[in-house]
């Protein structure tokens, strides 16, 4: 009707059949008929509703009068169109409705023979649609075009008979079947390699009920990749017209092979962590590896271990030669007939020097033989093994070393003969992970046979080799294993120097006995040391330790461990921090007995502590208790084995302990000996840890502190104050270094911290310098560039001091350093 001119713009290419296709909803479009002069001679009810103008108001009037802006260019274009060749034309125009509002329309004009008959001047049939509706339709068309030509998700549209009526390019690539061959066919007819019956049953259910299905998973092979099985996730929903009539189905398909296999691998690894290593028997652990892998990963698994490992001996680290003696430790296969194993379980076995197994043991590298070649030299040299492989039809092989801590335990061979897909690199990675876990369990089982000799040495190494000499406390400790000397457990003690001359006293008890309990104790002791180094409060430290124990319990599957191995859940711990400046001890307990507090006058009490839960239960809070201690107070921390050594009645043990501690003026070593002699038999039923500490307060003559204003000019004064105090303490030799440290710390506090700022010096075993402020921002050590004017302060502090760190407080933070004094240098 209108050509592109002036403000009237041609909307789209509408020549030929494209123009007809461009009309959206022609059955509901507003319709008008114009004669050859452009006068309206017909006006549909839809036009009345769209423009709000009844037919009587429009008929007989030029159509141009309806335009909101009848510019000359628009009028000229319309007249040329009325005289033009008969073709569909479209344009975007703005019209004025009956109520005065403006409305944007998209028009299509179709030439038609008028009512006067052939030869008469042509009339024009004009269809109009609201422009906004047209844009929505075009967006829908673009989405549909993208789904069927660009989307990576496969789409299939079927009729009510489940026959294909349309599908997209992605689905064609997935199946490898051209769309022309797929149209009009059901899935079972076109893709026999799939589980068509199950898929069509699911589709028919959606068609009948109208309830969509999501994530329906099925497996199969297609023409596109006949060598490998794929996994697809499908979603199906019913298609209906506006009247509700069922037209068919839309079937969306996503290839989830990679993620499905990844999930299967994760599941298998999780099962392996639960089912491999349930006992401390070498042969049984090897069999568990084979049982986990068959049939999920392989059809047959054979495990051959070094004979020395089966005997409980320790192999030499690193690879081994092919002449090493092996013993068949495990065999598992999906074959249900007569065993085709080359070697029976328990029999000595061997491999040809050129075999993948021998090369694997020589370099501790896994081997993948995707396709077995029966003409290979290593198979010709091993006639005993090749007979069974040929009989089973084995076609793919993986060989992985069983190595733990760089010590070769043996080799595991994975075969496929029933599953058609050959092994790939992902299968090799998975088998190596399984073998790695199994190797650790096998090594643990091997070590268990020698645990009686090794566990006590391990326990001694995990406990402090010597107790530190501290000004805040003097300490002594005892550890007694349960029963025989080798029947050690998970009891431990520790003395940890903290910042500010403080000290942490720790006693803990891991349930059970043996190497498992000892190893767990070592991990927990390390964790406590790490957390203590962060200067977290006792209750917060136990909370972090509780989280760790929960994770450890989940990792080692402690619920399936044999009773002798113990379990990490239920570990108890008492953590106490003594501050010699404040003369205060802050304690928190995780299901542990409170300490015995022996006052200088010999009075012994067991203070009440909030009953915190044992470690590993999770989700329960811990609370702290503060005790003000007189100088010379003796603290005795112990595990429950001390109280149960001679009598199962706890009260009897507490009274005996009270009597043994009633003379605190004795040397601590004598106190420990007296306690052990009184409460413990020669072979106690449980292991025992005892830690005794005598407190030594730091008097006012050893502590100096000053409050400083946040004024950079006061840095010089702070240095002077520190220098005078060091001279007073007889530490003039380290005054220069201490002044430099004070200067850097105070400067940082003024520049980056918040008031109030406090400087404190403590003369203990070392000189402690602390600067506190109200900011919780932690300083960061960094390397300054050659041209940087700053950034070297903390670097200098770190170089000049023995230790430095940050301690957070409820009111901010404290930066502390320790400098060696002349008598400790």
MOWOMO-V669364 format. One record per residue. PHI is phi in whole degrees, -180 to 180 (* if undefined). OMEGA is omega in degrees with one decimal (NA if undefined). NEAR is the number of other ideal C-beta (glycine too) atoms within 12 Angstrom. Layout:
# MOWOMO-V669364
<<PHI & OMEGA & NEAR> <PHI & OMEGA & NEAR>>
This chain:
# MOWOMO-V669364
<<* & -176.0 & 45> <-128 & 175.8 & 42> <-90 & 178.5 & 28> <-65 & -179.2 & 24> <-167 & 176.1 & 21> <58 & -177.7 & 21> <-83 & 176.2 & 21> <-87 & -175.6 & 36> <-109 & 175.0 & 22> <-68 & -173.3 & 25> <-79 & -172.6 & 28> <-154 & 171.9 & 27> <-74 & -173.0 & 16> <-124 & 179.9 & 29> <-72 & 174.8 & 17> <60 & -177.2 & 13> <-69 & 178.1 & 12> <-60 & -179.8 & 15> <-64 & 178.2 & 28> <-64 & 179.9 & 18> <-66 & -174.9 & 19> <-74 & -177.8 & 30> <-75 & 179.7 & 32> <-97 & 175.8 & 28> <60 & -176.7 & 23> <-59 & -178.6 & 23> <-70 & 178.7 & 13> <-116 & 179.8 & 21> <-73 & 173.4 & 31> <-69 & -174.4 & 39> <-127 & 174.7 & 34> <-142 & 177.1 & 41> <-120 & 179.2 & 32> <-112 & 174.8 & 42> <-82 & -175.0 & 29> <-65 & 178.3 & 23> <-93 & -179.1 & 21> <87 & 179.4 & 35> <-91 & -179.7 & 26> <-75 & 178.9 & 33> <-116 & 175.2 & 28> <-140 & -177.4 & 28> <-146 & -172.2 & 30> <-79 & 174.6 & 28> <-57 & 178.0 & 17> <-63 & 177.2 & 25> <-67 & 177.2 & 38> <-60 & -178.3 & 24> <-70 & -176.1 & 21> <-69 & -176.0 & 34> <-98 & -179.3 & 37> <69 & -179.8 & 21> <-124 & 177.6 & 32> <-68 & -177.0 & 15> <-61 & -177.5 & 24> <-61 & -178.7 & 12> <-83 & -172.4 & 18> <-112 & -174.3 & 31> <-59 & 178.6 & 22> <85 & -179.5 & 18> <-109 & 177.1 & 22> <-62 & -179.4 & 22> <-64 & -178.2 & 41> <-64 & 179.9 & 30> <-69 & 179.8 & 23> <-80 & -178.6 & 37> <-70 & 179.5 & 36> <-73 & -179.6 & 22> <-130 & -178.8 & 20> <-78 & -179.1 & 26> <-70 & -179.1 & 19> <-56 & -178.7 & 16> <-64 & 178.7 & 20> <-66 & -179.5 & 34> <-62 & -179.7 & 26> <-64 & 180.0 & 20> <-65 & 179.5 & 31> <-65 & -179.0 & 37> <-66 & 177.3 & 24> <-64 & 179.8 & 20> <-65 & -179.2 & 37> <-67 & 178.3 & 31> <-97 & -171.9 & 19> <-82 & -179.4 & 20> <-72 & -178.6 & 13> <-73 & 174.1 & 21> <-151 & -179.7 & 23> <-71 & 178.1 & 32> <-127 & 178.5 & 38> <-136 & 179.9 & 39> <-161 & 172.3 & 38> <-100 & -179.4 & 31> <-133 & 174.7 & 43> <-116 & -178.5 & 28> <-117 & 176.7 & 37> <-105 & -178.7 & 22> <-78 & -178.6 & 26> <-63 & -179.9 & 20> <-90 & 175.4 & 10> <94 & -179.4 & 12> <-77 & 179.1 & 15> <-94 & -176.8 & 19> <-139 & 176.4 & 31> <-86 & -179.3 & 28> <-126 & 167.3 & 37> <-109 & -175.9 & 42> <-111 & 168.8 & 48> <-124 & -179.6 & 40> <-117 & -179.0 & 37> <-117 & 176.9 & 30> <-68 & -177.9 & 27> <-149 & 175.9 & 26> <-69 & -176.9 & 19> <-73 & -178.2 & 22> <-70 & 179.8 & 15> <-75 & 177.3 & 14> <101 & -177.9 & 10> <-61 & 179.6 & 10> <92 & 179.5 & 8> <-76 & 177.8 & 13> <-62 & -175.6 & 22> <-70 & 169.2 & 30> <-97 & 179.1 & 30> <-127 & 172.9 & 38> <-96 & -176.1 & 33> <-111 & 174.7 & 46> <-108 & -178.1 & 40> <-130 & 176.6 & 45> <-134 & 178.3 & 35> <-60 & -174.3 & 31> <-60 & -179.8 & 27> <-62 & 178.5 & 16> <-65 & 179.5 & 23> <-65 & -179.7 & 29> <-65 & 177.2 & 19> <-64 & -179.6 & 17> <-65 & 178.9 & 25> <-65 & 175.6 & 21> <-62 & 177.8 & 15> <-62 & 179.7 & 16> <-64 & 179.7 & 19> <-65 & 177.1 & 15> <-62 & 179.8 & 16> <-61 & 179.6 & 19> <-64 & 178.3 & 15> <-65 & -179.9 & 18> <-62 & -175.0 & 25> <-94 & 179.9 & 24> <-124 & -173.2 & 21> <-122 & -173.9 & 15> <-65 & 174.7 & 23> <-77 & 178.5 & 18> <-86 & 178.4 & 27> <-71 & -179.6 & 37> <-128 & 177.1 & 36> <-130 & 175.5 & 44> <-111 & -179.4 & 31> <-121 & 172.8 & 36> <-88 & -177.9 & 23> <-71 & 176.0 & 21> <-99 & -179.9 & 20> <65 & 176.3 & 33> <-90 & -177.8 & 26> <-69 & 174.5 & 36> <-116 & 177.1 & 24> <-166 & 174.3 & 28> <-154 & -173.4 & 39> <-98 & -175.9 & 30> <-66 & -178.6 & 22> <-60 & -179.9 & 26> <-68 & 176.5 & 39> <-64 & 178.0 & 30> <-67 & -179.3 & 23> <-63 & -174.2 & 37> <-89 & -177.2 & 35> <78 & -179.6 & 21> <-110 & 178.9 & 28> <-60 & -178.7 & 18> <-60 & -179.3 & 27> <-62 & 178.7 & 13> <-87 & -175.5 & 17> <-96 & -175.6 & 30> <-60 & 177.4 & 21> <80 & -177.6 & 18> <-115 & 172.4 & 27> <-82 & -177.5 & 28> <-61 & -178.8 & 39> <-63 & -179.8 & 21> <-79 & -174.4 & 19> <-95 & -175.2 & 32> <-130 & -177.8 & 36> <-67 & -179.6 & 19> <-77 & -180.0 & 28> <-102 & 175.8 & 29> <-80 & -170.7 & 23> <-62 & -176.3 & 22> <-62 & -179.9 & 18> <-67 & -178.8 & 21> <-66 & -177.8 & 33> <-70 & 175.2 & 31> <-63 & 178.5 & 20> <-66 & 178.9 & 30> <-65 & 179.7 & 40> <-65 & 177.8 & 25> <-64 & 176.8 & 21> <-65 & -180.0 & 31> <-63 & -176.8 & 30> <-77 & -172.1 & 16> <-99 & -175.2 & 16> <79 & 179.7 & 16> <-89 & -178.6 & 14> <-66 & 172.9 & 22> <-120 & -179.8 & 28> <-131 & 173.7 & 16> <57 & 172.0 & 19> <-84 & -171.9 & 28> <-99 & 174.2 & 26> <-144 & -174.7 & 35> <-125 & 176.8 & 25> <168 & 179.0 & 31> <-124 & -178.8 & 25> <-129 & 177.6 & 32> <-62 & -178.7 & 22> <-63 & -179.7 & 23> <-148 & -174.7 & 18> <-70 & -176.3 & 18> <-84 & -175.2 & 16> <-130 & 174.8 & 22> <-82 & 178.5 & 23> <-114 & 177.2 & 33> <-123 & -179.6 & 29> <-122 & 171.8 & 39> <-109 & -175.7 & 26> <-121 & 174.1 & 38> <-131 & -173.8 & 27> <-134 & 174.3 & 37> <-142 & -174.4 & 29> <-86 & 177.4 & 30> <-104 & 179.7 & 26> <-135 & 175.8 & 16> <-84 & -177.9 & 10> <-57 & -179.8 & 10> <-84 & 179.5 & 7> <95 & 179.1 & 10> <-72 & -178.5 & 11> <-77 & -179.9 & 20> <-101 & -178.0 & 21> <157 & -176.9 & 27> <-133 & 167.0 & 41> <-117 & -172.2 & 34> <-121 & -179.9 & 43> <-99 & -173.6 & 32> <-128 & 175.9 & 38> <-126 & 176.6 & 28> <-80 & -177.4 & 31> <-111 & -176.5 & 25> <-57 & -176.4 & 27> <-63 & -178.8 & 18> <-68 & 179.2 & 18> <-65 & 179.1 & 23> <-67 & 177.1 & 27> <-63 & 178.2 & 17> <-66 & 177.2 & 17> <-62 & 178.4 & 23> <-64 & 178.8 & 27> <-63 & 179.1 & 16> <-64 & -179.7 & 18> <-65 & 178.1 & 32> <-65 & 177.9 & 28> <-65 & 177.6 & 21> <-65 & 179.1 & 24> <-63 & 179.9 & 35> <-65 & -179.7 & 27> <-91 & -169.5 & 23> <-112 & 176.4 & 27> <-102 & 179.5 & 40> <92 & 179.3 & 40> <-75 & 177.1 & 29> <-129 & 175.9 & 24> <-105 & 177.6 & 29> <-113 & -174.8 & 23> <-61 & -176.7 & 39> <-65 & -179.5 & 30> <-66 & 178.8 & 28> <-64 & 176.5 & 42> <-63 & 178.7 & 46> <-67 & 177.3 & 34> <-63 & 175.0 & 36> <-60 & 179.9 & 50> <-65 & -178.1 & 42> <-69 & 178.3 & 29> <-69 & -174.1 & 39> <-81 & -178.6 & 46> <-107 & 1.9 & 33> <-99 & -172.5 & 23> <-63 & -177.7 & 29> <-113 & -175.4 & 43> <-137 & 176.6 & 44> <-90 & 179.0 & 35> <-145 & 176.2 & 39> <-133 & 174.7 & 43> <-124 & -179.6 & 48> <-120 & 177.5 & 53> <-119 & -178.2 & 49> <-110 & 172.0 & 49> <-60 & -177.3 & 40> <-60 & 178.7 & 26> <-63 & 179.3 & 23> <-67 & 179.0 & 40> <-61 & -179.7 & 34> <-82 & 178.5 & 18> <90 & -179.7 & 28> <-86 & -178.5 & 20> <-98 & 178.3 & 21> <-69 & 175.7 & 35> <-71 & 178.3 & 15> <-63 & 175.1 & 15> <90 & -178.4 & 16> <-67 & 178.9 & 23> <-130 & 178.1 & 35> <-81 & -177.4 & 19> <-72 & 179.2 & 25> <-84 & -178.1 & 14> <-64 & -179.4 & 29> <-84 & 179.1 & 25> <-115 & 175.6 & 39> <-134 & 178.6 & 31> <-67 & -175.4 & 36> <-103 & -176.9 & 44> <-158 & 175.3 & 42> <-151 & 178.8 & 36> <-147 & -178.4 & 32> <-150 & 174.8 & 33> <-79 & 178.7 & 25> <-68 & -175.5 & 24> <-104 & 179.1 & 11> <-87 & 178.2 & 11> <-62 & -175.6 & 10> <-60 & 177.3 & 20> <-103 & -179.4 & 28> <-65 & 179.1 & 32> <-68 & -179.9 & 36> <-134 & 177.2 & 26> <-78 & 177.8 & 19> <-62 & -177.5 & 25> <96 & -178.1 & 22> <-87 & 174.6 & 21> <-65 & -176.5 & 20> <-131 & 179.9 & 35> <-149 & 176.0 & 26> <-132 & 176.4 & 37> <-62 & -175.4 & 24> <-63 & 179.6 & 19> <-96 & -176.6 & 19> <-75 & 175.5 & 34> <-58 & -179.8 & 40> <-66 & -179.6 & 43> <-67 & 178.9 & 31> <-67 & 178.0 & 26> <-63 & 179.7 & 38> <-72 & -178.5 & 40> <-77 & -178.4 & 25> <-127 & 179.0 & 21> <58 & 177.4 & 29> <-112 & 179.0 & 20> <-69 & 180.0 & 34> <-127 & 176.1 & 33> <-121 & 173.7 & 29> <-115 & -173.4 & 32> <-60 & 179.5 & 20> <-127 & 179.9 & 18> <-70 & 176.7 & 30> <-111 & -175.1 & 18> <-73 & 175.4 & 22> <-94 & -179.4 & 12> <-63 & -176.8 & 20> <-60 & -174.5 & 16> <-67 & 176.3 & 29> <-80 & 177.0 & 28> <-65 & 179.8 & 16> <-83 & -176.7 & 19> <-131 & -174.8 & 29> <-62 & -178.6 & 15> <-64 & -178.5 & 21> <-81 & -174.3 & 36> <-67 & 178.7 & 26> <-62 & 179.7 & 16> <-67 & 179.8 & 29> <-66 & 179.2 & 35> <-65 & -178.4 & 21> <-64 & -179.8 & 20> <-81 & -175.7 & 31> <78 & 179.5 & 20> <-63 & -176.9 & 38> <-126 & -177.5 & 25> <-147 & -172.8 & 35> <-143 & 168.1 & 43> <-127 & 177.4 & 41> <-128 & -178.9 & 40> <-131 & 178.7 & 44> <-77 & 171.6 & 41> <-100 & -175.2 & 50> <-128 & 176.7 & 35> <-135 & -179.8 & 30> <57 & 178.9 & 20> <64 & 176.7 & 17> <-113 & -179.1 & 29> <-78 & 176.8 & 38> <-97 & -176.4 & 48> <168 & -176.9 & 47> <-145 & 178.4 & 53> <-116 & 180.0 & 55> <-114 & -179.3 & 55> <-113 & -178.6 & 45> <-120 & 169.1 & 45> <-123 & 173.9 & 37> <-137 & -179.8 & 29> <-99 & 175.4 & 20> <-71 & -173.8 & 25> <-72 & -177.7 & 17> <-72 & 174.6 & 27> <-72 & 174.0 & 28> <-64 & 175.5 & 37> <-129 & -176.7 & 25> <-62 & 178.8 & 16> <-67 & 176.0 & 24> <-63 & 179.6 & 33> <-65 & 177.9 & 31> <-63 & 179.8 & 23> <-64 & 179.8 & 33> <-63 & 177.9 & 46> <-65 & 178.0 & 35> <-67 & 177.1 & 29> <-62 & -179.4 & 43> <-65 & 178.8 & 46> <-63 & 178.7 & 31> <-66 & 179.7 & 37> <-65 & -179.3 & 46> <-62 & 178.4 & 41> <-63 & 179.5 & 29> <-66 & 178.2 & 43> <-64 & 179.1 & 48> <-65 & 176.7 & 37> <-63 & 179.0 & 36> <-65 & 177.4 & 39> <-62 & -178.9 & 39> <-66 & -177.9 & 33> <-63 & 179.4 & 29> <-67 & 179.0 & 24> <-113 & -173.9 & 23> <-65 & -176.4 & 30> <-57 & -179.0 & 22> <-88 & -171.4 & 18> <-95 & -170.7 & 24> <-67 & -179.8 & 38> <-65 & 177.8 & 29> <-63 & 177.8 & 19> <-63 & -179.4 & 28> <-62 & -179.9 & 39> <-63 & -179.1 & 22> <-71 & -177.7 & 19> <-78 & 176.2 & 33> <-80 & 179.3 & 35> <-57 & 179.6 & 27> <-68 & 174.4 & 13> <-152 & -178.0 & 11> <-86 & -177.2 & 27> <-72 & 174.2 & 23> <-93 & -175.2 & 18> <-126 & 176.7 & 28> <-77 & -173.9 & 34> <-69 & -177.9 & 44> <-146 & 163.9 & 44> <-109 & -170.5 & 31> <-133 & 171.1 & 41> <-148 & -174.8 & 33> <-149 & 175.2 & 39> <-140 & 170.3 & 36> <-131 & 177.1 & 40> <-126 & 176.0 & 39> <-73 & 179.8 & 36> <-80 & 174.8 & 39> <58 & 178.4 & 25> <-69 & -177.0 & 20> <-60 & -176.3 & 20> <-88 & -175.6 & 26> <-85 & -176.8 & 29> <-82 & 179.7 & 44> <-131 & -174.5 & 44> <-113 & 176.5 & 50> <-73 & 177.1 & 48> <-152 & 174.8 & 46> <-139 & 178.8 & 46> <-161 & 174.4 & 41> <-126 & -171.1 & 39> <-121 & 175.1 & 37> <-66 & 178.2 & 36> <-117 & 178.7 & 42> <-69 & 177.6 & 40> <69 & 179.3 & 40> <68 & 179.7 & 36> <-80 & -179.4 & 39> <-144 & 176.5 & 40> <-105 & 176.1 & 45> <-112 & -172.7 & 49> <-131 & 169.9 & 49> <-138 & 179.9 & 49> <-144 & -176.9 & 50> <-143 & 173.2 & 46> <-88 & -178.9 & 48> <-61 & 174.8 & 37> <90 & -178.9 & 34> <-136 & 174.5 & 37> <96 & -171.5 & 39> <-68 & 179.4 & 39> <-63 & 179.2 & 39> <-65 & 180.0 & 42> <-66 & -179.4 & 39> <-65 & 178.3 & 33> <-65 & 177.2 & 43> <-58 & 179.6 & 48> <-62 & 178.8 & 30> <-67 & -179.2 & 28> <-70 & 178.2 & 44> <-63 & 176.6 & 38> <-63 & 179.5 & 22> <-64 & 179.2 & 35> <-63 & 178.3 & 42> <-61 & 179.9 & 26> <-65 & -180.0 & 19> <-67 & 178.3 & 33> <-64 & 178.7 & 35> <-65 & 176.5 & 20> <-82 & 176.7 & 22> <62 & 176.6 & 31> <-82 & 179.3 & 30> <-62 & -176.8 & 30> <-57 & -178.9 & 41> <-67 & 178.5 & 30> <-69 & 177.3 & 25> <-61 & 179.4 & 41> <-67 & 177.0 & 45> <-64 & 177.4 & 30> <-64 & -179.9 & 28> <-67 & 177.1 & 46> <-63 & 177.5 & 39> <-61 & 179.3 & 25> <-64 & -179.3 & 31> <-64 & 176.8 & 40> <-60 & 179.8 & 26> <-66 & 179.1 & 21> <-63 & 179.4 & 33> <-64 & 178.6 & 30> <-70 & -176.6 & 21> <-70 & -172.1 & 21> <-92 & 177.4 & 33> <55 & -172.0 & 26> <-61 & -179.2 & 32> <-66 & 179.8 & 18> <-98 & -178.1 & 21> <-78 & 176.7 & 30> <-65 & -175.7 & 23> <-57 & -176.9 & 17> <-70 & -177.3 & 21> <-80 & -178.7 & 35> <79 & 179.2 & 37> <-141 & -177.7 & 31> <-73 & 178.1 & 42> <-66 & -177.3 & 32> <98 & 175.8 & 31> <-62 & 177.3 & 44> <-111 & -178.0 & 44> <-157 & 172.9 & 52> <-121 & -177.6 & 50> <-124 & -177.6 & 51> <-128 & 177.4 & 51> <-120 & 179.4 & 45> <-107 & 178.2 & 47> <-108 & -176.0 & 33> <-73 & 177.4 & 37> <-75 & 179.3 & 33> <-83 & -175.7 & 23> <58 & -175.5 & 27> <-128 & 177.2 & 25> <-115 & 179.3 & 39> <-110 & -172.6 & 32> <-126 & 170.8 & 41> <-146 & -174.9 & 43> <-123 & 172.6 & 38> <-113 & 178.3 & 46> <69 & -174.5 & 32> <-107 & 176.7 & 41> <-67 & 176.2 & 36> <-70 & 179.3 & 33> <-77 & 169.8 & 42> <-88 & 179.3 & 39> <-107 & -177.5 & 38> <-106 & -179.1 & 37> <-74 & -178.7 & 25> <-56 & 179.7 & 20> <-83 & 178.5 & 16> <94 & 178.3 & 21> <-71 & -178.0 & 18> <-112 & 176.0 & 30> <-135 & 176.1 & 24> <-115 & -172.6 & 29> <-64 & 177.5 & 26> <-77 & 175.6 & 15> <-115 & 174.7 & 32> <-55 & -174.6 & 23> <-77 & 175.5 & 19> <-75 & -178.7 & 32> <-75 & 172.3 & 29> <-61 & -178.3 & 33> <-72 & 176.2 & 45> <105 & 179.0 & 35> <-80 & 174.0 & 24> <76 & 171.4 & 22> <82 & -178.4 & 11> <-104 & -177.4 & 21> <-82 & 172.9 & 18> <-118 & -177.3 & 37> <-125 & 179.7 & 23> <-106 & 174.7 & 28> <-130 & -179.7 & 28> <-110 & 178.4 & 23> <-123 & 173.1 & 28> <-88 & -172.7 & 19> <-115 & 175.1 & 36> <-74 & 178.3 & 22> <-61 & -179.1 & 21> <91 & 176.7 & 24> <-67 & 178.7 & 39> <-106 & 175.1 & 45> <-108 & 177.3 & 48> <-119 & 177.2 & 47> <-105 & -172.2 & 51> <-152 & 173.4 & 48> <-100 & -171.7 & 45> <-66 & 178.9 & 36> <-61 & 179.2 & 40> <-67 & -176.5 & 46> <-80 & -175.9 & 37> <-102 & -174.9 & 29> <-63 & -175.4 & 35> <-115 & -176.5 & 26> <-148 & -179.9 & 21> <-71 & 179.2 & 14> <-83 & -177.6 & 13> <-60 & -177.9 & 20> <-61 & 177.6 & 14> <-63 & 179.1 & 18> <-65 & 179.0 & 32> <-64 & 179.4 & 26> <-67 & 178.1 & 21> <-66 & 178.0 & 29> <-67 & 179.2 & 41> <-61 & -179.7 & 26> <-68 & -177.1 & 21> <-70 & -176.9 & 35> <-100 & -169.7 & 40> <-75 & 177.9 & 26> <-124 & -173.4 & 21> <-76 & -178.4 & 34> <-79 & 179.7 & 18> <-74 & 172.7 & 21> <-59 & -176.2 & 17> <-63 & 178.1 & 31> <-63 & 177.4 & 19> <-67 & 178.3 & 20> <-62 & 179.3 & 37> <-62 & 180.0 & 36> <-63 & -179.6 & 21> <-65 & 179.1 & 27> <-62 & -179.0 & 41> <-63 & -178.9 & 32> <-66 & -176.8 & 20> <-79 & -170.6 & 26> <-101 & -172.5 & 38> <-115 & 171.9 & 37> <-79 & 179.9 & 20> <-62 & 178.5 & 15> <-122 & -177.6 & 19> <-64 & -179.5 & 35> <-70 & 180.0 & 25> <-138 & 178.2 & 36> <-69 & -170.8 & 46> <-136 & 170.6 & 41> <-123 & -179.4 & 48> <-133 & 178.2 & 48> <-129 & -179.0 & 44> <-118 & -177.6 & 43> <-135 & 175.0 & 45> <-111 & -174.0 & 38> <-81 & 174.9 & 42> <-133 & -178.2 & 29> <-76 & 173.5 & 31> <-97 & -177.4 & 32> <-73 & -178.6 & 16> <-63 & 179.8 & 12> <-73 & -179.6 & 15> <-110 & -177.1 & 28> <-131 & 175.4 & 29> <-138 & 179.9 & 33> <-144 & -179.2 & 26> <-141 & 172.2 & 27> <-90 & -175.4 & 21> <-119 & 172.8 & 33> <-78 & -178.7 & 20> <-81 & -177.0 & 25> <-125 & -178.7 & 17> <-56 & -178.7 & 18> <-67 & -177.4 & 14> <-84 & 178.4 & 24> <-62 & 178.9 & 30> <-62 & 179.2 & 18> <-65 & 178.8 & 23> <-62 & 177.0 & 41> <-63 & -179.3 & 31> <-66 & 178.8 & 22> <-60 & -179.9 & 30> <-66 & -178.6 & 45> <-63 & 179.5 & 27> <-64 & -178.9 & 21> <-68 & 178.8 & 32> <-66 & 176.1 & 31> <-63 & 178.9 & 20> <-64 & -179.4 & 17> <-86 & -178.5 & 26> <75 & -178.1 & 16> <-115 & -176.9 & 34> <-66 & -178.6 & 20> <-63 & -178.4 & 19> <-106 & -175.8 & 35> <-62 & -177.2 & 29> <-61 & -179.5 & 19> <-65 & -178.8 & 32> <-63 & 178.1 & 42> <-62 & 179.2 & 33> <-63 & 178.7 & 28> <-64 & 178.4 & 42> <-59 & -178.2 & 48> <-60 & -178.0 & 32> <-66 & -177.4 & 38> <-68 & 179.8 & 47> <-67 & 177.9 & 43> <-59 & 179.1 & 35> <-62 & -179.3 & 38> <-64 & 179.5 & 40> <-68 & -174.1 & 29> <-77 & -171.8 & 23> <-115 & -176.8 & 27> <-97 & -179.6 & 30> <-130 & 177.3 & 18> <-70 & 1.7 & 19> <-79 & -179.9 & 21> <-113 & -176.0 & 38> <-135 & 176.4 & 32> <-109 & 179.1 & 42> <-135 & 174.5 & 37> <-116 & 179.4 & 46> <-128 & 177.4 & 42> <-100 & 175.5 & 35> <-119 & 173.6 & 37> <-61 & 173.1 & 28> <-121 & 174.1 & 35> <-90 & -179.0 & 44> <-108 & 177.4 & 47> <-118 & -178.5 & 53> <-128 & 172.8 & 41> <-128 & -177.1 & 46> <-113 & 172.2 & 36> <-148 & -173.2 & 36> <-91 & 179.5 & 22> <-88 & 176.5 & 27> <-101 & 179.1 & 19> <-75 & -177.0 & 18> <-88 & 176.6 & 21> <-70 & -177.3 & 31> <-131 & 178.1 & 16> <-78 & 179.4 & 21> <-140 & 179.2 & 14> <-97 & -178.8 & 12> <-78 & 176.9 & 16> <-73 & -176.6 & 10> <-63 & -177.3 & 8> <-99 & -178.8 & 7> <-70 & 178.8 & 12> <-86 & -179.5 & 9> <-136 & 176.1 & 17> <93 & -177.2 & 20> <-106 & -173.2 & 22> <-61 & -178.5 & 35> <-66 & 176.4 & 29> <-63 & 177.2 & 20> <-65 & 179.2 & 23> <-59 & -179.1 & 34> <-64 & -179.2 & 24> <-77 & -173.1 & 18> <-92 & -175.2 & 29> <-112 & 175.8 & 31> <-74 & 179.1 & 26> <-146 & 171.6 & 26> <-153 & -179.5 & 32> <-177 & -178.0 & 31> <-125 & 175.6 & 35> <-122 & -179.2 & 33> <-90 & -179.5 & 24> <-127 & 177.6 & 22> <-60 & -176.8 & 12> <-106 & -179.9 & 18> <148 & -177.9 & 25> <-146 & 175.9 & 31> <-132 & 172.8 & 38> <-95 & -175.2 & 47> <-124 & 175.0 & 39> <-138 & 175.7 & 43> <-127 & 177.8 & 35> <-116 & 177.9 & 38> <-68 & 175.8 & 22> <-89 & -174.8 & 29> <-53 & -175.6 & 18> <-79 & 177.5 & 16> <-106 & -177.7 & 19> <-76 & NA & 14>>
